[in-house]
Amino acid sequence: MDEWTIDDADDLYRIQRWGDGYFGVGDNGKLLALPDVDHREVPIALQDVVDELREQNVQFPVVMRFHDILKNRVRQLNESFATAIAEAGYDAPYRGVYPIKVNQIREVVDEIVKAGLPYNYGLEAGSKPELMAVLSYDIGTEALTICNGYKDEDFLRLAMLGRKMGRKVVVVIEKYSEIEPLLRIASEMEVEPIIGLRIKMRTKTEGKWSESSGERAKFGLTISEILNAIKLIQDSGFGDSIRMLHFHVGSQLSDIRFVRDAVQEAARIYARLVKRGIALTYLDIGGGLAVDYDGSSSSGHSSMNYTMNDYANGVVYGVKQVCDMEEVPHPTLVTESGRAITAHHSCVVMRVIGEIANDANPIDTDQVDDEHILVTNMRDLLADLTEGKNYQDAYNEALVLMEDAVNAFKLGVLGMEELARSESLYWRLMRAVSRGLKTEEFVSEDMRDVESLLGSQYLCNFSLFQSAADSWAIQQVLPVVPLTRLNQKPTRNCTIADITCDSDGRISQFIGEVGTSDTLALHELVPGESYYLALFMTGAYQDVMGDMHNLFGRLNEAHIFCDPKDPTGFYVEEFITGSTAGQVLKIMQYNPVAMADRVKEMVDRTVAAGALGSRDGVKLVDFYESCLSSYTYLRNA
Ligand SMILES: *Cc1c(COP(=O)(O)O)cnc(C)c1O
């Protein structure tokens, strides 16, 4: 018979496909991280990290960050471009920037900056606070600092402060009205600005971020505005400061065709402007480099039909071809890839704390005297089924019988106990139908509902709204994989429910055999045994976009480094504690100290009235206070 192997697990969860080599399965069925490409012989078993954290009484859920993955992504991107440039005989360098909005966490940016130093890799900011963060990094005088987004005068002054420090700060004009204040402030502060112009591209992209391009895009200047802007800047004596042409047509560009089309349009505009005597030297093609969330290598929204090397080649050769044809020098190439740098490096590890199943905890259904005919009919139907009745007929009849039972209950004809019996028998029958269907060759469309009716919900200690906002907001597929038992066949079809009080707080879109699937195959829970899942590819946007729904707040974080000399292959360099109840309450304007005082007053009053002992009163107040300084998620879960 076909025995389940770890290769089957890898196929089912597509671990190596979306994992891009950073994740795999061990012979012992443990999920592995292989963050350091130079030391693939020392994999890190994620369950080992869990065990170590548990020993230190760390509460879950925990975000695990693999710094070596970040380092590797920065290197891979820069080297992809360097190789493409060398092979194409392209005459200018690549000067990428990391847009910090994708993940602004200091440790993440620290790591990216460090890894980027040999490549003159820069940073991009889209707001004042982001620019302040970016300016605090010493990235050298060659690397670019790019300012995107709408800018007020303070934003522009901060940018000019960066110029004063000798940095290559580029102010990208998103809107015509930003030109006048920029030139005024630059004159006032006596600095030479570096001006970028963002083009509103005609090329339309498809996908969830398609609104970033086309005529109705929020940002950028039309061709007429570009020409007017140039005239205005030249007339003000700043003509030589116009150095960059910029565009961004959307994130997660799944189809390389859109990258090629956009690059071609932009390169043509670039070349024509250079021919008009504009001193442009940089062409910034924005973000959009995708990641393969579902591992399907397709042009679907959660995937990509190209590799990082294909992307670099597409850009380099695309720009070269147009510039050569137009006989203008090749521009320095800039990309603002954020998702592709950060997505893989972090995952959310959570424990499954229970199962919600329609057929859990059934009532005793043995025949009793004076049983109502509706209950008896349901039992008979179940018996018929075991004797080989047609599954479709049994299923249809069961639906009708169950509806009759509910109606009879509503009319007061059927008792509560009898309704419970009907229900328990009904679920047993559905389970039998489902088992039977597995042996059938053809299964009709409505019969497939049986599987979703019987599907389990695995309840997990996490908040979707905090940890996977895009799964909720835009149905982004994120890989979910158990940390252990990958050498055993998973037998339960599940959805994942979180602990918020919101029915939307669930994951019901998973990597499927073809396309996506409503359920994910997971292992049956074993009483007394922990079963952990990880939600992967949360490093881009998910890490920082989370909200305060139900006041769960930020997660505990473990920052993990590879260490080939350590027997486990890793060490946790830093542990950052997540939100406490007191902290999230403060954000909502509460004062935890005053809250505890008030609770104490009320408890004291009860004690004074003789309804509670003094010692018990003190204990209750202490408990309330200790909860204020504890993690917001479920304790010991
Ligand atoms: C969001 C954004 C990016 C990052 O895009 P990714 O697709 O994550 O690489 C880059 N540039 C601009 C202007 C953006 O708004």
The ligand as a Tripos MOL2 file, in Angstrom:
@<TRIPOS>MOLECULE
LIG
   15    15     1     0     0
SMALL
NO_CHARGES

@<TRIPOS>ATOM
      1 C1          4.7080   49.5750   -0.8910 C.3       1 LIG1
      2 C2          5.7070   50.1540   -1.7770 C.ar      1 LIG1
      3 C3          6.8660   49.4360   -2.0880 C.ar      1 LIG1
      4 C4          7.1130   48.0130   -1.6490 C.3       1 LIG1
      5 O1          6.5390   47.1230   -2.5470 O.3       1 LIG1
      6 P1          6.8050   45.5430   -2.4680 P.3       1 LIG1
      7 O2          5.8770   45.0170   -3.4960 O.co2     1 LIG1
      8 O3          6.5170   45.1120   -1.0970 O.co2     1 LIG1
      9 O4          8.2120   45.3000   -2.8200 O.co2     1 LIG1
     10 C5          7.8190   50.0640   -2.8710 C.ar      1 LIG1
     11 N1          7.6350   51.3260   -3.3160 N.ar      1 LIG1
     12 C6          6.5160   52.0370   -3.0420 C.ar      1 LIG1
     13 C7          6.3700   53.4110   -3.5540 C.3       1 LIG1
     14 C8          5.5170   51.4710   -2.2730 C.ar      1 LIG1
     15 O5          4.4180   52.1620   -2.0160 O.3       1 LIG1
@<TRIPOS>BOND
     1     1     2 1
     2     2     3 ar
     3     2    14 ar
     4     3     4 1
     5     3    10 ar
     6     4     5 1
     7     5     6 1
     8     6     7 2
     9     6     8 1
    10     6     9 1
    11    10    11 ar
    12    11    12 ar
    13    12    13 1
    14    12    14 ar
    15    14    15 1
@<TRIPOS>SUBSTRUCTURE
     1 LIG1         1 GROUP 0 **** ****
